[in-house]
Amino acid sequence: MILDYEPGDKVINPSNKEWGIGQVQSIIKEKVTVNFENVGKKVINSNNLELKKLNKQ
């Protein structure tokens, strides 16, 4: 699996939009750590949940 984001990128979780915008902290294998503005830090298994990268403005 190739992920299209890297640490520092802004992402959203399409299935939990209320989490707000998150910033990717680290990626270790399929585990992506993201710090979301409304719920704090979450470790996401990219095999189970797809994050959507926000375009840089």
C-alpha positions in Angstrom: 0.0 0.0 0.0 1.3 3.4 -0.9 0.0 6.3 1.2 -0.3 9.7 -0.5 0.6 11.8 2.6 3.6 12.3 4.8 4.3 13.9 8.2 3.2 17.5 8.3 0.4 17.0 5.7 -3.1 18.2 6.6 -5.8 15.5 6.4 -9.4 14.8 7.3 -11.2 11.6 8.2 -14.2 11.5 5.7 -16.1 9.1 8.0 -15.6 11.3 11.1 -15.6 14.9 9.7 -16.4 16.3 13.2 -12.8 15.4 14.2 -11.8 18.4 12.2 -8.6 18.9 10.3 -5.7 16.8 11.4 -1.9 17.0 10.9 0.0 13.8 10.2 2.6 13.2 12.9 4.2 9.9 11.9 3.7 6.9 9.6 5.0 3.5 10.7 4.0 0.8 8.3 0.2 1.0 8.2 -0.2 3.0 11.4 -0.7 6.7 10.9 -0.6 9.0 13.9 -2.7 12.2 13.3 -3.3 15.1 15.6 -6.9 16.3 15.0 -8.1 19.7 16.1 -11.2 18.5 17.8 -10.3 15.1 19.3 -6.5 15.2 19.7 -4.1 12.5 18.7 -5.4 9.3 17.0 -3.5 6.3 15.7 -5.2 5.1 12.5 -4.7 1.8 10.7 -4.6 2.8 7.1 -5.7 -0.7 6.0 -9.1 0.0 7.8 -9.6 3.7 7.3 -8.7 6.0 4.5 -7.7 9.6 5.3 -8.2 12.3 2.7 -5.3 14.7 2.1 -6.2 18.4 2.0 -4.6 20.4 -0.9 -2.0 22.9 0.3 -3.5 26.4 0.1 
